[in-house]
Each structure stands twice: as structure tokens, then as C-alpha cells.
Amino acid sequence: MKQKRLWILLVFALVMSLILAACGGGDEPAANEPAANEPAANETTSEEPAATEPAAEELPAAEAGSYQIPTIEEGKYNVAFVYVGPHDDGGWTQAHDVGRQYVEDNVDNVHTAYVELVAEGADAEQVIRSLARKGFDVIFTTSFGYMDASEIVAEEFPDVDIIHLTGFKANGANFGNLMGAMEDMKYLAGMLAGSRAKMDGNPKLGYIATFPIPEELRLGNAFALGAQQTCPECTVDVRWIFTWHDPILEKEAASSLFDGGAQVVMTGAGTPAPAEAAPGGKWGITYDYSGNCVVDACLTSMYWNWGVVYARIVEESRDGTWVGGWEYFDADAGAMGLYGFMEGEELQPGVAELPEEDLQLVRDTLEKMLAGDFTRFDVFKGPITDNQGNVILEDGVSLEQADLDGFAQFGSDCKTCMYWWNENITAELPEL
């Protein structure tokens, strides 16, 4: 009996020692932490070797959560960027990071840094506040869902200039709103998509949309209006993915549209999914970043060139002349492009063989845009009819800025507003 008890005790002791060893092994990283030689997913990085860049400091959890907040460089004007995706996502965030590097390279005595993969909402507020406390002079917050957080922190730190992208709020002092009329480029991309679909004998197009906000309906409608110019019989179907960046969901949405008959698919999200998912003989149009139209199935990319705008704002902030209002620039600002049609670029294979008449229409319209003679208000000029048969704009009448930006359901004082689909879009309106 004593031997049996002794055996039980020995087995128990052995089991407990194994459990303690598994829990207390200090040589292995925790499940949510990187190994010692791997950076955290949201850790700030630099193009320079680590030895020349100040180390990022991780603040207490109550202040910055799991995010690492970079340090400022004394004696320099310090500029921070808050990213919703990874800095090298091949889309929206990478375009911003290229803009950050432009500021670093072209504005004297400036230090830039970023925090990536910052969730919208409470996390964003913590990160923005932590950057302000660190001493950053300017903070660019680059996602629609950062709007309220940016507004709150701007009120707490009146000496820090905070510029929010794609939203609609500003305070007339240190908190401003910034966006560009990408509807210009999406209108041109629609012309190319319509021309390609007509040439291929399949008048069906597709659009991958992110969230049901005015921006997404505006850009989808601009694409559809452009397609009407070269393919009056073309229709556009829509898939909502409710994310800004998810390569898997984006490819699934693209495949769904292609399977549903679409000949060309355009995206409002941040990866090259439409081109990568395009089956043989079909085409994709990518978005945000000039370097993501690399496969032959890609017709073009509507991309941002944020650096020129960022550099100007940083200079104005340092000079004390920047005021936080609403800035909405058109193509003549030089901050956006249509891949294949800008200086030094070559047409993609699927575009080069399009009818010369359609290509010249795109070139001529782009030239007017770059000269400031064709703006977003020309894209949205009547006659325009929605897909329910309602006249949105009479002939020669244009939308106003509030209409481009707003839903009445969101409290906007817009008159026509943006809660409608153009007549060639077959989808129903999203629920708000």
C-alpha cells in the first residue's frame, strides 16, 4: 500500500514538473510576441540601418496598448504617420509610406516615423495620443476610421498639427482633413474597362467595394460613368468586403465577380487582387500604389503620389502657416496618376491593343485633368440617372462638394448627396 502511494506521489511530481517547465520556459517567445530576431507586426521600421535610427520605445499598455511608439529626433521637425495596414501592403498604405519617404528625402531637417497595423477606434486614439506626447510636431492619420480619434487628440494637443485622410472633420486650427479626387482617375479607368469589355464582346464589369461610405459610392459611380463613355451597354456588379486590406477576401470577391461573368474587375481596396485573380482572357484594375500593376492581366492602376502634398503641408506646419481646414485636391495637384499614361510609363498589354479612338479619349481627358481644366465636378456633371430611373442631375448641372462627401443619413447637409448608384450599376444600395 505504501509503495502504491509512493508511486502515485512520484507520478504526480513528474507531471507537475513538466507543467511548470512548459509554463516557465523563458527561452521561448510568448504566443503573441515575436522571437528575439523578428520585429513585431506593428513595430516601426526605417529604410536606414538599425544603428542609425533611434530605437522605438514601447509605452505602458494603458498608454499605447501593444504598439511601439517611435522616438523623436531632437533638433529636427518630427512627422509621424499612422497606418491601418502594413507599410509594404502593395496598396493604400504603401503609397502613404512612399510619400513619407519623399518627405524624409526632400524636406530639410525633418525626421519621419510610422506606426503600422493600427486598429481603428480606441487603439488609434491611444497611438495618436502617444505620438503627440512623444513630441511629434505633425501627425498624419491615414484611414477613415481614425477620424474621431484624431479629432479628440487634436483638442488635447493644440500645438500638434493632425491631418486626417478621407474623412470630413476639421477644427479650423490644428486638425485638418485631406483627400484627393481619385474619382478623376477612376473615371478614366472606367473608360479603359469599358473599351476592353466591348472589345472582348462581354459588357460586364465588376467593382470590389470596402465600406458603405460616400467615398466608396463616389468612386464606384465615377468608374461606372467612365465606362458609359466607351461602352454604353456595359453594366457593373458590386461586391462588398467590409475591410480596407484583406488579400484573401479581396481575391474571393474578385473571383466571385469573375465567376458571375465580369470581364474586368476594379477594386476600392488595397491589394492587387483583381489582377491576380483574373482568369485567362479577363482583366483586373488595381488601386492606390503605382507598383502593383505588374501582371499582364492588370490593365492599369489608379494610384496616389502623396509625397508632394505631404511635403508642402509639413513645410507650412513648420512655418506656422498651415490651418486645419478641408483640403480636397484634383489631378492638377500632381498627387495621383493612371498607370501607363503618366510620363515615363508604358501601356499594359491589355491596354495597348485597345481602339486608338478610346485611348485618345483617355489621353485627352487626362491632359485636361492635369491642366486643371477637367475636375471632379466635370466627372459628376449631368445628365446623370440612377439605377432606379431617377434623374440625379439635369444636363449641365454638377454635384457640389457636400454631395460628393455626404450621406444625409450621416447628418450631412448635402442636397443631392451620394447615396445612389449610376444607372449602369446592377447592385442594390448598401444598407447604412
Residue, then its C-alpha position, 0 to 999 in steps of 0.5 A: m500500500k505504501q509503495k502504491r502511494l509512493w508511486i502515485l506521489l512520484v507520478f504526480a511530481l513528474v507531471m507537475s514538473l513538466i507543467l511548470a517547465a512548459c509554463g516557465g520556459g523563458d527561452e521561448p517567445a510568448a504566443n503573441e510576441p515575436a522571437a528575439n530576431e523578428p520585429a513585431a507586426n506593428e513595430t516601426t521600421s526605417e529604410e536606414p540601418a538599425a544603428t542609425e535610427p533611434a530605437a522605438e520605445e514601447l509605452p505602458a499598455a494603458e498608454a499605447g496598448s501593444y504598439q511601439i511608439p517611435t522616438i523623436e529626433e531632437g533638433k529636427y521637425n518630427v512627422a509621424f504617420v499612422y497606418v491601418g495596414p502594413h507599410d509594404d501592403g502593395g496598396w493604400t498604405q504603401a503609397h502613404d509610406v512612399g510619400r513619407q519617404y519623399v518627405e524624409d528625402n526632400v524636406d530639410n531637417v525633418h525626421t519621419a516615423y510610422v506606426e503600422l497595423v493600427a486598429e481603428g477606434a480606441d487603439a488609434e486614439q491611444v497611438i495618436r495620443s502617444l505620438a503627440r506626447k512623444g513630441f511629434d510636431v505633425i501627425f498624419t492619420t491615414s484611414f477613415g476610421y481614425m477620424d474621431a480619434s484624431e479629432i479628440v487628440a487634436e483638442e488635447f494637443p493644440d500645438v500638434d498639427i493632425i491631418h486626417l485622410t478621407g474623412f470630413k472633420a476639421n477644427g479650423a486650427n490644428f486638425g485638418n482633413l485631406m483627400g484627393a479626387m481619385e474619382d478623376m482617375k477612376y473615371l478614366a479607368g472606367m473608360l479603359a474597362g469599358s473599351r476592353a469589355k466591348m472589345d472582348g464582346n462581354p459588357k460586364l464589369g465588376y467593382i470590389a467595394t470596402f465600406p458603405i461610405p460616400e467615398e466608396l459610392r463616389l468612386g464606384n459611380a465615377f468608374a461606372l460613368g467612365a465606362q458609359q463613355t466607351c461602352p454604353e451597354c456595359t453594366v457593373d456588379v458590386r461586391w462588398i468586403f467590409t475591410w480596407h486590406d484583406p488579400i484573401l477576401e479581396k481575391e474571393a470577391a474578385s473571383s466571385l465577380f469573375d465567376g458571375g461573368a465580369q470581364v474586368v474587375m476594379t477594386g476600392a481596396g488595397t491589394p492587387a487582387p483583381a489582377e491576380a485573380a483574373p482568369g485567362g482572357k479577363w482583366g483586373i484594375t488595381y488601386d492606390y500604389s503605382g507598383n502593383c500593376v505588374v501582371d499582364a492581366c492588370l490593365t492599369s492602376m489608379y494610384w496616389n503620389w502623396g509625397v508632394v502634398y505631404a511635403r508642402i503641408v509639413e513645410e507650412s506646419r513648420d512655418g506656422t502657416w498651415v490651418g486645419g481646414w478641408e483640403y480636397f485636391d484634383a489631378d492638377a495637384g500632381a498627387m495621383g496618376l493612371y498607370g501607363f499614361m503618366e510620363g515615363e510609363e508604358l501601356q499594359p498589354g491589355v491596354a495597348e491593343l485597345p481602339e486608338e479612338d478610346l485611348q485618345l479619349v483617355r489621353d485627352t481627358l487626362e491632359k485636361m485633368l492635369a491642366g486643371d481644366f477637367t475636375r471632379f465636378d466635370v466627372f459628376k456633371g449631368p445628365i446623370t440617372d440612377n439605377q432606379g430611373n431617377v434623374i440625379l442631375e439635369d444636363g449641365v448641372s454638377l454635384e457640389q462638394a457636400d454631395l460628393d462627401g455626404f450621406a444625409q443619413f450621416g447628418s450631412d447637409c448635402k442636397t443631392c448627396m451620394y447615396w445612389w448608384n449610376e444607372n449602369i450599376t446592377a447592385e442594390l444600395p448598401e444598407l447604412 
